Amino acid sequence: MTERLPALRLLLADDEPGRRAALAALLALQEGLTVVAEADSARAAQALAASRRPDVAVLALRSAGLVPSLLPACPTVILTTHDRPGGLRRALRAGAGAYLPRSVSAAELVRAVRAAHSGRRYIHPDTLAPDTTVLTADELDTLDLAATGTPVPPPAGRHLTSAAAKLGTADPGAALRQARRHGWI
């Protein structure tokens, strides 16, 4: 007799409408999974998580690595398109339960969702790229925040200044451009 797995309610967030629709259709075909909410941004995901109370959030947003901290009561699975050095570290620090490339099979995605729901970590080996930057986690996180257009609070501004100095750039804006060019954020 096979063990019956619990049915899980999912929140799906992807900033690309076509990808989101395809992922929702794929997840709907999986036994025991139901997509109860879809979002196109971190802010929408946060609001829907509060109102719909999903069991797991599947996040495929550009800034997904920072989002799990916005959904503290919901285990999260991060799907990444092009992993950047430090992306896994930032996602785990923010509270992600699983981290894998978008190209994984449906079966592996289901395993990751179920692992995150049960409190276990699920990290795909293809996302374990070496972190080649000289910047600290705080500096990378602050650059990531600045890259989204979110105002950086004054205490975190020192991380931008520090990043600019380490990278030998004239100002934090140039540090941000260099970090993007190298794929660090």
N, C-alpha and C positions, 0 to 999 in steps of 0.2 A: 504494500500500500504506500503510495507516495504522499509525502507531507504537503498539505495545502498551504500555500503561502498567503499572507494577508493581502487583501486588495488595498492598493495605494492610490491616493488622490494626488495628482501632480499639478504644479504650477510650471508653466513653460514660458521662458523669457528669451526672446531673440529679437535683435533690432532689425533684422532683414525679414520682411513679411513672407516672401516665398519660401525661405528656409524654415521659418517658423511653422508655416502651414504643412510643409513636408514632414517636419519632425513631429508635429502633432498627429498627423495621419499615421506615421510609423509607430508612435507610442500607443495610439488607440488600438492598434492591431495586437498589442502584447497582452497576454492573459494577466489579469489582475491589476492592470494599470489603467487609470482614467485621468485624462487631462481635464481639470476642472476650471482652469483659468489660463489665459494667455496674455503676455505683456510684451510691449515693445521697448521698454526702458527699465532702468533700475528703479526709478521712482514709481512707475506703474506696478512693477513686481512687488515692491514694498507695500503698496496700498492693497493689492489683490491678496497678498499673503495674510494681511491683517483681517480682511473681510471673508476670504474663502477658506482659510486655515488648511492649506494643503499638507500632505504628509511629507512631501519632498519637492524641492524646487530644482528644475533643470534649467541652467542659465547658459546661454550662448550669446552673451552681450560682449561688445568690444571691451568694456571695463569690468567684465564679470568677476575677475579676481578680487575686486574690492567689495562686491555686493554681498557676500555671505554675512558680513557684519551688520548689514541692514535687515537681515532676516534671522534674528537670533533664535527664534523658536522653530525654525524650519531647516532640516538638514538640506544641504545643497550639493548638486552635482554641476561641476563646471565643464563645459564643452569648449575647447579652444580650436581655432582655425590655424593660426601660426603662432606656436608657442614662442615666447620670448624668454631669454634668460631672466630668472627671477619671478616669472609668472606663477609657477607652482608654489614657490615660497610665499609670495604675497597672498595667493588664494588660501593656502593652509593657515597663514597667520590671521586671515579674515574669518576663518571658521569653515571653509569648504570641507565636505566629507569625501568628495570624489573629484578627480581631475583627469580628463582624458581628451584625446583629439576628437573632433566632430566626425572623423572618418571611421570610427569604430562600428562594429556590427551592432545590430539591434540586440542580439543576445548579450553582448558585452555591456551595452548601455543599461539593460535591465539588471545585470549583475551589479553594476555600479550604483544604480538607484536603490536596489535592495540593501547593498552594503551601507550606503549613507543612511538609509532609514534605520538600520539596526545599530548605528553608532560606530561602524567600522570604516576605516579609510580604504579608498580604492584609488590607486594611482597607476595609470597606464605607463609602462616603461618608456614609450616614445616621448613622453613629456618630461623626462628627466635630463634635459639639456644642461650642460655645465653653465654655471653663472660666471661669465668672463668679465664682468664690470668691476671697476674699482670702487663703485659707490656702495654705500651702506643700504640696508633695507629701508631705513627711514628716508634716506635721500631718494631712493627709487620710488617709494610710496608717495612722497611729496611731488616728485616729477609726474608720476601717474595721475595724481589728483589735479595738478596744474594742466596736464594734457587734456583733461575732460572739460576744461573751461571753468571749473569750480574755483572760486576764490580761495586762496591758501591763507589760513589764519596766521596772524603775526608770529606766534611761537614756532610754527612749522616753516616760516620763511627762512629761518637760519639753515634749514636743510637745503633749500634752493641755493643759498649763497655758498654753502659748503660744496655742493655738487658742482657749481660753476667754477669754484677755485680748483677742485680736483681735476676737472676736465680742461682747465686752462682756457676757459671761455670768458668773454668780457662781462656777461651778465646771465641771470637765470634763464632768460628767453633763449639765449644761445646754447645753454646747457640742455634745455628741453629739446631743441632742434637736433643737437648732437646725440642725445639719448635715443631719440626717434630713429635717426639715421643708422645707429648701431643695433636697433631692435631691442633695446633694453626696456622700453615702455611701449 
